[in-house]
Structure formats: structure tokens, C-alpha cells
Amino acid sequence: MFLSVFDMFKIGVGPSSSHTIGPMVAAARFLDHLRAQPFGVAGVRASLHGSLAFTGVGHATDRAVILGLAGMRADDYDAARAETELARINAEHTITPHGLGTLRFHPSEDVQFDYGPALPGHANGLILRGVDSQGDVITQVTYYSIGGGFVLTEAELAAGKDTDTGPPVPFPFKSADQMMEMAATSGKSIADMKRANELSRMPHADLDRGLSRIWEVMNACIDRGLVTDGILPGGLQVRRRAKGIYDALLAERGMNLTAPHTINDWMSTYAMAVNEENAAGGQVVTAPTNGAAGVVPATIRYWLDHVPGATASRVPEFLLTAAAVGGLIKFNASISGAECGCQAEVGSAAAMAAAGFAAVLGGTPEQVENAAEIALEHHLGMTCDPVKGLVQVPCIERNGLGAIKAVSAASLALRGDGKHLVSLDVAVETMRQTGADMSEKYKETALGGLAVNVPNC
């Protein structure tokens, strides 16, 4: 099983990795499918199922599908160009993806929200269809957006999890226990093993350049969020708060009046800055999802800005360690809120951040694994109940608390010797089971919890 650090950390656009980035990826894959056919199509249609239908409007899923079918991608998203293209498509009812000519596509008719039972493979399903000049379907593919921007076709999902066909990696751990055994045998850190695995698939320069780019985008997202105020889109009239908190924290510096717990506000405002940018449709890095995108960068920024001895040269070590833990969670459970609730999103992000933080603070592999376990364990059972289907309430603040828990988990782990009762593997499996047992109302459908108890109209 190999999941690259660049699978776990993807540069994309808000507000949701599973509901925005995933459908754009699916649309791009469908265009490639159409280009490979011996016949042409006259038009395309899309139907959204399960959570993609129930919270699709709030997560801009319809918009993502439209732009994806028009040929736009999340990793090079241009907001101004997107607005221009959407206006043209709505006016002319056509799209012109490269290599396919002009295709008939009327957004209000050809993007359908199916509020019936979810498709059998996953809670986030969509079916993309190509039609002839009579409107008859001549080809279709079912896609599942399984969290974090990962997309599988129906056939790929049925084939199973471990479908990696690349060259073998030197440290092929599929569980935390295996990871610990390989670390003990090799004498390497988790980050060193992860780096070796990455270098078996890409040149050294590409890895370093990519890791630098990931942190550059994360940090820029924090900086934008810290200086931008106003009302977030979507109709809830949620005010951006990160700038106000940040300005107040800066004003209090050096006054010797600040309580020690105020450090939590710094962590929270860094995370909230990211998730306010995400809610506004800005550029973010999935970490491992958009809904949880603030936890890892907030923890890194806290480390760099507030912890003596921190240096940006070790950010790659943080990211590689975090990606190793995130890959284990994704492979053995889920990082999808629609599948396992927010424990799979913010919980996974907190585990990743705790592991990375413990690593750069000098933790042993055992302490790093313990940090990840503590962070995940204390998110177990967390529901995903976004008000009005928007990635705003409770998602934005939840990232701040996730960062605080990550730092606390790492600190606790570093106070011990790495020996602990509950292993990371047990916490991950418990999270999977809890998600399977969780009511669909609490899995990103906006049908339960805060989503129905907070007035939003």
C-alpha cells in the first residue's frame, strides 16, 4: 500500500475536498473517458447521489461538476476565469472541453440532485453520462468521491483497497504496528521511512520542491485569512473572525497581561484563518480534507512562530510524518465525513498534526505513534452535521480545537516513553466501526445535529 505525501496533501479549492475537488476530478476523468471512445457524444449529464445531493449546493458540488466538465481543474483553479465560464455556460448551454468540440449542457437540467438512497459503493456518488443528439445515453461512468479529493470508479472501488501497481517501496507498512516494527529494525524515523518510499517513485528534487510548495500554499492561506474580514458566502451570514482575533492578539503582545491559555487562541486563529478561506472558496491544501484543512498548517505555524528552536527546514519532516499517519488512517478506515463523520476528518487531521509535531520536537517513533493515537482517540464519535450543508458551522471553530488537541496530544506523548495501552491501530479500527454504526443523519447529510437545530433560513 502506497499513498504519496502528495495524495494526502493536495492543492485545491474550497469548500470541500470530497464535495468540490472530488467531483471536479471525476469530471476530468470522465472527459478522458469520452476522448478515448470511438464514438462522439453530443452532450453530457450528471446526477449527484447521497451526501453529494443532500449537501451539494452548500458545498458547491454542482458548480464543481459544471466547471470540471468544462475542463477546469482544482489544482490550477482561477476564480475569475471560473466566474466568466460559468456565466457563459448558463447563457449558452454549452461546454467546450479540449478535444471534444462543443457539447450540449444546460446546468439547471443536466445536473440532477437525487435525494433517494445513496449509491451502493459510498455515500458520495455521482454518475456522469454522455448522450447522443437525441438525448439518449450512450456511455456512463459511476464515480465515488471517497474523501480528501480521492476518486474511484465503481470498478476500481470493487477491485479493493490495495491496487497500487507501482514499483515496490522499501518500507511497505500497512498498519501502525508494521510501521513501528520497521522503524525498530531499520533504526529510521517515520519521516525517513516515508521519504525513502517517496524517493522510490520520484526524484529527490521533485519531492523537495513539492513539499516546499505544499507548505508555501498552506502558509499563504493562513496569511490571507489573517488579514481578510467580511461575511462568508452561503446565506448563514457567518462573520470571518480570524482577523479580529489575530489583531487583538498582536495588540496584547508585550503587555504582560496575557494569560497562559491565550496560546490556544493563536492556534485557533491560524486554523480558523485557513477554514474561513476554504469556506470562501479560496485555495487550500487538503490535510487530509478541506473540511479539516486548518489543523495541520495551524500546528506547523504554531510551532514555527511560538516554539523555541523551530526551523522551517524541518517542515518537510513534519509533513512526511503526518502523511504516513494519514495514509494508515485512510487505508484502514476513512478520511471521509460522509462515511465516518467528522472523526474521520478533523480527528484524522489532529492525529496527523500530533504525529508531525511530536516528530519535530524530537519524539521517538513510539512517541510519535502515541501522539497520533491520543489525538484520534479523543475525536472518536464526532459527528459531521454542517449547518445548511456549508463548511462553516461547526467546521471552522472545530479546526481550531483540533489543532489544540493535536498539540496537547503530542505534549502528553512526549512526557512518556511511548508505551501505552491503546495502539493507533486500535483507535483507527474503532473509528471505522464507530463510523459504520453512526446514523446517516450525522454523516455530512445536514439531516441531524446542529444542522437541524440551528435556524439557518
Buried (B, 14 or more C-beta within 10 A) or exposed (E): BBBBBBBBBBBBBBBBBBBBBBBBBBBBBBBEBBEEEEEBBBBBBBBBBBBBBBBBBBBBBBBBBBBBBBBBBBEEBEEEEBEEBBEBBEEEBBBBBEEBEEBBBBBEEBBBBBEEEBBEBBBBBBBBBBBBEEEEEBBBBBBBBBBBBBBBBBEBBEEEEEEEEEEEBEBBBBBBBBBBEBBEEBEBBBBBBBBBBBBBBBEEEEBEEBBBBBBEBBBBBBBBBBEBEEEBBBEBEBEBBBBEBBBEBEEBEEEEEEEEEEBBBBBBBBBBBBBBBBBBBBBBBBBBBBBBBBBBBBBBBBBBEEEEEBEEEBBBBBBBBBBBBBBBBBBBBBBBBBBBBBBBBBBBBBBBBBBBBBBBBEBBBBBBBBBBBBBBBBBBBBBBBBBBBBBBBBBBBBBBBBBBBBBBBBBBBBEEEBEBEEBBBBBBBBBBEBBEEBEBBBBBBBBBBBBEEEEBE
